[in-house]
Amino acid sequence: MNIHYIQHVPFEGIGSIGRWCQQHGHTLLSTRLYRNEPLPEIAAVDCLVILGGPMNVYEHDRYPWLALEKRLVEQALKAGTPVLGICLGAQLVADVLGARVFANRYQEIGWFPVELTEAARSSPLFSCLPEQLPVFHWHGDTFSLPHGALRIAQSEGCPNQGFLYGDQVVALQFHLEVTPESVQMLIEHGADDLTEGPYVQTRDEILAQQEHFAPINQAMDSILLGLCASARSAPGSTADRVLPGI
């Protein structure tokens, strides 16, 4: 499979997804928007992964490529291409599907548990995950649930932690792909975000919890395996649905 990821900033990369692609013999391609690289033709993409970033989905003036990226997401949804959105990526997918993206009541930065919903527990994509899992967060915005989507997780600080849209789209507000190296990069470049708050951990608190990396990376592997197994024409894809305009 040709798995194509969209990267918004140099310090928020593919993490454990790269290892998984290599282990399973997939071709991993990228568009690094911070280098003004061109977006792919959706016909050449078997699975689209949209990573996180510090920008907001509505900052088109500062980041003109956001409109082009949203158009690519819309094309992927209409083509039935599997899509994984992570943090900003999840917010972009939500926006394309007509949901509202807005500032969450709390910032969430660090290791905090999410609880899977009944809908998630009944989905094959999440069947290998526990009901509650400590995951890594770094976000201030959140989204409302798109029409037709199933909420898959919640936390004390953020009720909408992710959603499923058919069997084609997985949108995660949190990070399962991070590694010790990628978290270190986030801390180095986002130190100003580590302000006091009920759901903001200090640098030392974040780095002390090394035991969480293996379980979340295994969860990411499981989701990728299920998502990439979905065919473009599988029942429940969005290929024949009328999508909201952007």
Secondary structure, 3 states (H helix, E strand, C coil): CEEEEEECCCCCCCCHHHHHHHHCCCEEEEEEHHHCCCCCCHHHCCEEEECCCCCCCCCCCCCCHHHHHHHHHHHHHHHCCCEEEECHHHHHHHHHCCCCEEEEEEEEEEEEEEEECHHHHCCHHHCCCCCEEEEEEEEEEEECCCCCCEEEEECCCCCCCEEEECCCEEEECCECCCCHHHHHHHHHHCHHHCCCCCCECCHHHHHCCHHHHHHHHHHHHHHHHHHHCCCCCCCCCCCCCCCCCC
